[in-house]
Protein backbone atom coordinates (compact mmCIF):
# COMPACT_ATOMS: atom_id res chain seq x y z
CA UNK A 1 0.00 0.00 0.00
CA UNK A 2 2.53 2.62 1.14
CA UNK A 3 4.90 2.28 -1.84
CA UNK A 4 1.98 3.40 -4.02
CA UNK A 5 0.78 6.14 -1.69
CA UNK A 6 3.99 7.86 -0.55
CA UNK A 7 5.24 9.08 -3.96
CA UNK A 8 1.82 10.56 -4.70
CA UNK A 9 1.50 12.08 -1.22
CA UNK A 10 4.95 13.62 -1.57
CA UNK A 11 4.03 15.14 -4.93
CA UNK A 12 0.81 16.60 -3.50
CA UNK A 13 2.67 17.97 -0.47
CA UNK A 14 4.98 19.92 -2.79
CA UNK A 15 1.94 21.28 -4.63
CA UNK A 16 0.64 22.50 -1.27
CA UNK A 17 3.96 24.20 -0.54
CA UNK A 18 3.94 25.80 -3.99
CA UNK A 19 0.41 27.10 -3.46
CA UNK A 20 1.56 28.82 -0.29
CA UNK A 21 4.32 30.78 -2.02
CA UNK A 22 3.77 34.40 -3.09
CA UNK A 23 2.59 34.67 -6.68
CA UNK A 24 5.72 36.61 -7.66
CA UNK A 25 8.14 34.20 -5.98
CA UNK A 26 10.85 32.66 -8.15
CA UNK A 27 11.19 29.76 -5.72
CA UNK A 28 8.40 27.94 -7.52
CA UNK A 29 10.64 27.52 -10.56
CA UNK A 30 13.08 25.49 -8.46
CA UNK A 31 10.49 23.68 -6.37
CA UNK A 32 9.46 21.55 -9.34
CA UNK A 33 12.90 19.95 -9.89
CA UNK A 34 13.15 19.24 -6.14
CA UNK A 35 9.69 17.69 -6.22
CA UNK A 36 10.56 15.47 -9.19
CA UNK A 37 13.83 14.33 -7.59
CA UNK A 38 12.03 13.46 -4.35
CA UNK A 39 9.26 11.51 -6.09
CA UNK A 40 11.68 9.74 -8.45
CA UNK A 41 13.81 8.74 -5.47
CA UNK A 42 10.80 7.14 -3.79
CA UNK A 43 9.79 5.31 -6.99
CA UNK A 44 13.31 3.90 -7.35
CA UNK A 45 13.45 2.93 -3.68
CA UNK A 46 10.12 1.07 -3.84
CA UNK A 47 10.52 -0.28 -7.38
CA UNK A 48 10.75 -3.94 -6.32
CA UNK A 49 7.32 -3.57 -4.67
CA UNK A 50 5.59 -2.68 -7.92
CA UNK A 51 4.74 -6.18 -9.06
CA UNK A 52 2.32 -4.82 -11.66
CA UNK A 53 5.28 -3.19 -13.43
CA UNK A 54 7.59 -6.20 -13.30
CA UNK A 55 6.27 -7.30 -16.67
CA UNK A 56 6.98 -6.38 -20.29
CA UNK A 57 6.20 -2.73 -20.94
CA UNK A 58 4.18 -3.75 -23.99
CA UNK A 59 2.93 -7.17 -25.05
CA UNK A 60 2.74 -6.35 -28.77
CA UNK A 61 2.68 -3.48 -31.24
CA UNK A 62 -1.12 -3.37 -31.22
CA UNK A 63 -1.19 -2.66 -27.49
CA UNK A 64 1.58 -0.08 -27.86
CA UNK A 65 -0.26 1.71 -30.66
CA UNK A 66 -3.48 1.70 -28.65
CA UNK A 67 -1.77 3.21 -25.60
CA UNK A 68 -0.13 5.97 -27.65
CA UNK A 69 -3.39 6.68 -29.50
CA UNK A 70 -5.29 6.94 -26.23
CA UNK A 71 -2.68 9.34 -24.88
CA UNK A 72 -2.94 11.56 -27.97
CA UNK A 73 -6.75 11.59 -27.80
CA UNK A 74 -6.60 12.76 -24.19
CA UNK A 75 -4.14 15.50 -25.16
CA UNK A 76 -6.31 16.74 -28.04
CA UNK A 77 -9.39 16.86 -25.82
CA UNK A 78 -7.50 18.39 -22.86
CA UNK A 79 -6.37 21.52 -24.71
CA UNK A 80 -9.94 22.13 -25.86
CA UNK A 81 -11.57 21.85 -22.43
CA UNK A 82 -10.23 24.98 -20.74
CA UNK A 83 -13.68 26.51 -20.35
CA UNK A 84 -13.90 28.92 -17.40
CA UNK A 85 -16.76 26.98 -15.81
CA UNK A 86 -14.68 23.78 -15.95
CA UNK A 87 -11.82 25.23 -13.91
CA UNK A 88 -11.23 25.39 -10.18
CA UNK A 89 -8.87 27.70 -8.34
CA UNK A 90 -6.64 30.27 -9.94
CA UNK A 91 -4.93 29.59 -13.25
CA UNK A 92 -1.18 29.29 -12.81
CA UNK A 93 1.63 29.23 -15.36
CA UNK A 94 5.10 27.70 -15.17
CA UNK A 95 7.48 29.55 -17.46
CA UNK A 96 10.98 28.12 -16.90
CA UNK A 97 12.56 30.84 -19.03
CA UNK A 98 11.74 33.44 -16.41
CA UNK A 99 14.97 32.21 -14.80
CA UNK A 100 16.96 33.08 -17.93
CA UNK A 101 17.53 31.46 -21.32
CA UNK A 102 20.23 28.97 -20.31
CA UNK A 103 18.72 27.94 -17.00
CA UNK A 104 15.31 27.92 -18.66
CA UNK A 105 16.39 25.15 -21.03
CA UNK A 106 17.48 23.05 -18.04
CA UNK A 107 14.24 23.71 -16.13
CA UNK A 108 12.13 23.02 -19.22
CA UNK A 109 13.93 19.71 -19.71
CA UNK A 110 13.26 18.76 -16.09
CA UNK A 111 9.63 19.75 -16.50
CA UNK A 112 9.17 17.59 -19.60
CA UNK A 113 11.02 14.66 -17.98
CA UNK A 114 8.95 14.96 -14.81
CA UNK A 115 5.66 15.22 -16.69
CA UNK A 116 6.39 12.46 -19.21
CA UNK A 117 8.23 9.94 -17.01
CA UNK A 118 7.89 10.52 -13.27
CA UNK A 119 4.30 11.77 -13.05
CA UNK A 120 2.73 8.98 -15.17
CA UNK A 121 4.45 6.30 -13.07
CA UNK A 122 3.55 7.97 -9.77
CA UNK A 123 -0.06 8.74 -10.67
CA UNK A 124 -0.90 5.44 -12.37
CA UNK A 125 0.52 3.48 -9.43
CA UNK A 126 -1.67 5.48 -7.08
CA UNK A 127 -4.90 5.89 -9.06
CA UNK A 128 -5.18 2.81 -11.25
CA UNK A 129 -3.13 0.30 -9.30
CA UNK A 130 -3.85 1.20 -5.68
CA UNK A 131 -6.93 3.39 -5.21
CA UNK A 132 -9.20 1.83 -7.82
CA UNK A 133 -8.61 -1.60 -6.24
CA UNK A 134 -8.70 -0.31 -2.65
CA UNK A 135 -12.15 1.16 -3.20
CA UNK A 136 -13.29 -2.18 -4.63
CA UNK A 137 -11.92 -4.03 -1.58
CA UNK A 138 -10.38 -1.91 1.22
CA UNK A 139 -9.36 -5.00 3.18
CA UNK A 140 -7.36 -6.73 0.46
CA UNK A 141 -6.76 -4.46 -2.53
CA UNK A 142 -3.75 -6.53 -3.60
CA UNK A 143 -5.97 -9.56 -4.19
CA UNK A 144 -8.12 -7.67 -6.68
CA UNK A 145 -6.83 -8.32 -10.23
CA UNK A 146 -5.84 -5.24 -12.21
CA UNK A 147 -8.63 -4.11 -14.49
CA UNK A 148 -11.47 -5.38 -12.29
CA UNK A 149 -14.47 -3.12 -12.88
CA UNK A 150 -16.82 -1.91 -10.18
CA UNK A 151 -19.07 1.09 -10.67
CA UNK A 152 -18.09 2.62 -7.33
CA UNK A 153 -14.33 2.44 -7.92
CA UNK A 154 -14.70 3.73 -11.47
CA UNK A 155 -16.82 6.72 -10.47
CA UNK A 156 -14.75 7.59 -7.40
CA UNK A 157 -11.40 7.53 -9.17
CA UNK A 158 -12.70 9.52 -12.14
CA UNK A 159 -14.15 12.22 -9.89
CA UNK A 160 -11.14 12.41 -7.58
CA UNK A 161 -8.68 12.37 -10.48
CA UNK A 162 -10.58 15.29 -11.97
CA UNK A 163 -10.58 17.25 -8.73
CA UNK A 164 -6.82 16.80 -8.49
CA UNK A 165 -6.46 19.07 -11.52
CA UNK A 166 -7.20 22.73 -12.10
CA UNK A 167 -9.15 21.69 -15.19
CA UNK A 168 -11.47 19.38 -13.29
CA UNK A 169 -13.64 18.34 -16.23
CA UNK A 170 -10.62 17.61 -18.40
CA UNK A 171 -9.19 15.64 -15.50
CA UNK A 172 -12.36 13.55 -15.24
CA UNK A 173 -12.27 12.96 -18.98
CA UNK A 174 -8.66 11.75 -18.76
CA UNK A 175 -9.39 9.61 -15.70
CA UNK A 176 -12.32 7.91 -17.43
CA UNK A 177 -10.29 7.18 -20.58
CA UNK A 178 -7.26 5.88 -18.67
CA UNK A 179 -9.59 3.71 -16.57
CA UNK A 180 -11.10 2.35 -19.77
CA UNK A 181 -7.63 1.44 -21.03
CA UNK A 182 -6.97 -0.39 -17.75
CA UNK A 183 -10.18 -2.39 -18.13
CA UNK A 184 -9.35 -3.16 -21.75
CA UNK A 185 -5.78 -4.37 -21.19
CA UNK A 186 -5.85 -5.40 -17.51
CA UNK A 187 -2.29 -4.10 -17.30
CA UNK A 188 -0.81 -0.94 -15.81
CA UNK A 189 1.97 -0.28 -18.32
CA UNK A 190 -0.42 0.75 -21.14
CA UNK A 191 -1.95 3.33 -18.78
CA UNK A 192 1.51 4.64 -17.91
CA UNK A 193 2.43 4.89 -21.60
CA UNK A 194 -0.85 6.61 -22.48
CA UNK A 195 -0.44 9.07 -19.60
CA UNK A 196 3.17 9.71 -20.61
CA UNK A 197 2.12 10.32 -24.22
CA UNK A 198 -0.49 12.86 -23.12
CA UNK A 199 1.96 14.73 -20.91
CA UNK A 200 4.76 14.65 -23.49
CA UNK A 201 2.44 15.98 -26.19
CA UNK A 202 1.21 18.69 -23.83
CA UNK A 203 4.80 19.60 -22.93
CA UNK A 204 5.77 19.93 -26.59
CA UNK A 205 2.62 22.00 -27.15
CA UNK A 206 3.65 24.36 -24.34
CA UNK A 207 7.20 24.76 -25.63
CA UNK A 208 6.08 25.40 -29.20
CA UNK A 209 3.23 27.80 -28.39
CA UNK A 210 4.59 29.29 -25.13
CA UNK A 211 1.13 28.81 -23.62
CA UNK A 212 2.63 28.37 -20.16
CA UNK A 213 -0.77 28.07 -18.46
CA UNK A 214 -0.89 24.41 -19.50
CA UNK A 215 2.04 23.85 -17.12
C-alpha positions as CSV (number, residue, x, y, z in Angstrom):
1,X,0.0,0.0,0.0
2,X,2.5,2.6,1.1
3,X,4.9,2.3,-1.8
4,X,2.0,3.4,-4.0
5,X,0.8,6.1,-1.7
6,X,4.0,7.9,-0.5
7,X,5.2,9.1,-4.0
8,X,1.8,10.6,-4.7
9,X,1.5,12.1,-1.2
10,X,5.0,13.6,-1.6
11,X,4.0,15.1,-4.9
12,X,0.8,16.6,-3.5
13,X,2.7,18.0,-0.5
14,X,5.0,19.9,-2.8
15,X,1.9,21.3,-4.6
16,X,0.6,22.5,-1.3
17,X,4.0,24.2,-0.5
18,X,3.9,25.8,-4.0
19,X,0.4,27.1,-3.5
20,X,1.6,28.8,-0.3
21,X,4.3,30.8,-2.0
22,X,3.8,34.4,-3.1
23,X,2.6,34.7,-6.7
24,X,5.7,36.6,-7.7
25,X,8.1,34.2,-6.0
26,X,10.9,32.7,-8.2
27,X,11.2,29.8,-5.7
28,X,8.4,27.9,-7.5
29,X,10.6,27.5,-10.6
30,X,13.1,25.5,-8.5
31,X,10.5,23.7,-6.4
32,X,9.5,21.5,-9.3
33,X,12.9,19.9,-9.9
34,X,13.1,19.2,-6.1
35,X,9.7,17.7,-6.2
36,X,10.6,15.5,-9.2
37,X,13.8,14.3,-7.6
38,X,12.0,13.5,-4.4
39,X,9.3,11.5,-6.1
40,X,11.7,9.7,-8.4
41,X,13.8,8.7,-5.5
42,X,10.8,7.1,-3.8
43,X,9.8,5.3,-7.0
44,X,13.3,3.9,-7.4
45,X,13.4,2.9,-3.7
46,X,10.1,1.1,-3.8
47,X,10.5,-0.3,-7.4
48,X,10.8,-3.9,-6.3
49,X,7.3,-3.6,-4.7
50,X,5.6,-2.7,-7.9
51,X,4.7,-6.2,-9.1
52,X,2.3,-4.8,-11.7
53,X,5.3,-3.2,-13.4
54,X,7.6,-6.2,-13.3
55,X,6.3,-7.3,-16.7
56,X,7.0,-6.4,-20.3
57,X,6.2,-2.7,-20.9
58,X,4.2,-3.8,-24.0
59,X,2.9,-7.2,-25.0
60,X,2.7,-6.3,-28.8
61,X,2.7,-3.5,-31.2
62,X,-1.1,-3.4,-31.2
63,X,-1.2,-2.7,-27.5
64,X,1.6,-0.1,-27.9
65,X,-0.3,1.7,-30.7
66,X,-3.5,1.7,-28.7
67,X,-1.8,3.2,-25.6
68,X,-0.1,6.0,-27.6
69,X,-3.4,6.7,-29.5
70,X,-5.3,6.9,-26.2
71,X,-2.7,9.3,-24.9
72,X,-2.9,11.6,-28.0
73,X,-6.7,11.6,-27.8
74,X,-6.6,12.8,-24.2
75,X,-4.1,15.5,-25.2
76,X,-6.3,16.7,-28.0
77,X,-9.4,16.9,-25.8
78,X,-7.5,18.4,-22.9
79,X,-6.4,21.5,-24.7
80,X,-9.9,22.1,-25.9
81,X,-11.6,21.8,-22.4
82,X,-10.2,25.0,-20.7
83,X,-13.7,26.5,-20.3
84,X,-13.9,28.9,-17.4
85,X,-16.8,27.0,-15.8
86,X,-14.7,23.8,-16.0
87,X,-11.8,25.2,-13.9
88,X,-11.2,25.4,-10.2
89,X,-8.9,27.7,-8.3
90,X,-6.6,30.3,-9.9
91,X,-4.9,29.6,-13.3
92,X,-1.2,29.3,-12.8
93,X,1.6,29.2,-15.4
94,X,5.1,27.7,-15.2
95,X,7.5,29.6,-17.5
96,X,11.0,28.1,-16.9
97,X,12.6,30.8,-19.0
98,X,11.7,33.4,-16.4
99,X,15.0,32.2,-14.8
100,X,17.0,33.1,-17.9
101,X,17.5,31.5,-21.3
102,X,20.2,29.0,-20.3
103,X,18.7,27.9,-17.0
104,X,15.3,27.9,-18.7
105,X,16.4,25.2,-21.0
106,X,17.5,23.1,-18.0
107,X,14.2,23.7,-16.1
108,X,12.1,23.0,-19.2
109,X,13.9,19.7,-19.7
110,X,13.3,18.8,-16.1
111,X,9.6,19.7,-16.5
112,X,9.2,17.6,-19.6
113,X,11.0,14.7,-18.0
114,X,8.9,15.0,-14.8
115,X,5.7,15.2,-16.7
116,X,6.4,12.5,-19.2
117,X,8.2,9.9,-17.0
118,X,7.9,10.5,-13.3
119,X,4.3,11.8,-13.1
120,X,2.7,9.0,-15.2
121,X,4.4,6.3,-13.1
122,X,3.6,8.0,-9.8
123,X,-0.1,8.7,-10.7
124,X,-0.9,5.4,-12.4
125,X,0.5,3.5,-9.4
126,X,-1.7,5.5,-7.1
127,X,-4.9,5.9,-9.1
128,X,-5.2,2.8,-11.3
129,X,-3.1,0.3,-9.3
130,X,-3.9,1.2,-5.7
131,X,-6.9,3.4,-5.2
132,X,-9.2,1.8,-7.8
133,X,-8.6,-1.6,-6.2
134,X,-8.7,-0.3,-2.6
135,X,-12.1,1.2,-3.2
136,X,-13.3,-2.2,-4.6
137,X,-11.9,-4.0,-1.6
138,X,-10.4,-1.9,1.2
139,X,-9.4,-5.0,3.2
140,X,-7.4,-6.7,0.5
141,X,-6.8,-4.5,-2.5
142,X,-3.8,-6.5,-3.6
143,X,-6.0,-9.6,-4.2
144,X,-8.1,-7.7,-6.7
145,X,-6.8,-8.3,-10.2
146,X,-5.8,-5.2,-12.2
147,X,-8.6,-4.1,-14.5
148,X,-11.5,-5.4,-12.3
149,X,-14.5,-3.1,-12.9
150,X,-16.8,-1.9,-10.2
151,X,-19.1,1.1,-10.7
152,X,-18.1,2.6,-7.3
153,X,-14.3,2.4,-7.9
154,X,-14.7,3.7,-11.5
155,X,-16.8,6.7,-10.5
156,X,-14.7,7.6,-7.4
157,X,-11.4,7.5,-9.2
158,X,-12.7,9.5,-12.1
159,X,-14.2,12.2,-9.9
160,X,-11.1,12.4,-7.6
161,X,-8.7,12.4,-10.5
162,X,-10.6,15.3,-12.0
163,X,-10.6,17.2,-8.7
164,X,-6.8,16.8,-8.5
165,X,-6.5,19.1,-11.5
166,X,-7.2,22.7,-12.1
167,X,-9.1,21.7,-15.2
168,X,-11.5,19.4,-13.3
169,X,-13.6,18.3,-16.2
170,X,-10.6,17.6,-18.4
171,X,-9.2,15.6,-15.5
172,X,-12.4,13.6,-15.2
173,X,-12.3,13.0,-19.0
174,X,-8.7,11.8,-18.8
175,X,-9.4,9.6,-15.7
176,X,-12.3,7.9,-17.4
177,X,-10.3,7.2,-20.6
178,X,-7.3,5.9,-18.7
179,X,-9.6,3.7,-16.6
180,X,-11.1,2.3,-19.8
181,X,-7.6,1.4,-21.0
182,X,-7.0,-0.4,-17.8
183,X,-10.2,-2.4,-18.1
184,X,-9.3,-3.2,-21.8
185,X,-5.8,-4.4,-21.2
186,X,-5.9,-5.4,-17.5
187,X,-2.3,-4.1,-17.3
188,X,-0.8,-0.9,-15.8
189,X,2.0,-0.3,-18.3
190,X,-0.4,0.8,-21.1
191,X,-2.0,3.3,-18.8
192,X,1.5,4.6,-17.9
193,X,2.4,4.9,-21.6
194,X,-0.8,6.6,-22.5
195,X,-0.4,9.1,-19.6
196,X,3.2,9.7,-20.6
197,X,2.1,10.3,-24.2
198,X,-0.5,12.9,-23.1
199,X,2.0,14.7,-20.9
200,X,4.8,14.6,-23.5
201,X,2.4,16.0,-26.2
202,X,1.2,18.7,-23.8
203,X,4.8,19.6,-22.9
204,X,5.8,19.9,-26.6
205,X,2.6,22.0,-27.1
206,X,3.7,24.4,-24.3
207,X,7.2,24.8,-25.6
208,X,6.1,25.4,-29.2
209,X,3.2,27.8,-28.4
210,X,4.6,29.3,-25.1
211,X,1.1,28.8,-23.6
212,X,2.6,28.4,-20.2
213,X,-0.8,28.1,-18.5
214,X,-0.9,24.4,-19.5
215,X,2.0,23.8,-17.1
